Each structure stands twice: as C-alpha cells, then as structure tokens.
Amino acid sequence: MLEILLLRALTGAIGKVVEAKGKPSGWYKFLAVMLWFGGELLGAVIGFATDMGAGAYLLALMGAAAGAGIAYQIAKSAAPAVEALPSAAVFD
C-alpha cells in the first residue's frame, strides 16, 4: 500500500512540473510508472541472480527509487512547450 501512495505522489509531482512547462502530463506520468516498476523488476532479478536472499528486496526498492529519480529528471529537463507562430493572415 505504501508503494502505491509513493507512486501517486511521484506522478503528481511530475504532473505539476510538466504542466508548469505547458505540456500534457499523461505520457510523463506513464513513463514514471514504467520506470518505477522496471527498476524494481531489474533490481529484484539482479538480487535473486546474485543469490542475495532477503537483500534482493532491498535491491528491488533501490531500483524503484532509481527509476523514480530518472523519471523526475526527465520531467524537469523537458523543454517548455512552444507556442504556435502567428498565421500569415496576421501580416496582411
């Protein structure tokens, strides 16, 4: 349950960062969720492959945190949305 609450807070924070730049936040939130679970899965696989036992869970949590950090940095480094240029009719 705690993981779901943390993921909800992460996607909310990413949404605020991206929407402040004038971009839709849906894909960034989706990317955050995928990186979270991808990092968690990768950490768990590495932990079990190296026979860490219960340490595999800790490695999975560290992978999830790394995925969350990567997602947040991607959102922060996104360029602001470019407004449309005026149409040629304005110059008539």
Secondary structure, 3 states (H helix, E strand, C coil): CHHHHHHHHHHHHHHHHHHHCCCCCHHHHHHHHHHHHHHHHHHHHHHHHCCCCCHHHHHHHHHHHHHHHHHHHHHHCCCCCCCCCCCHHHHC
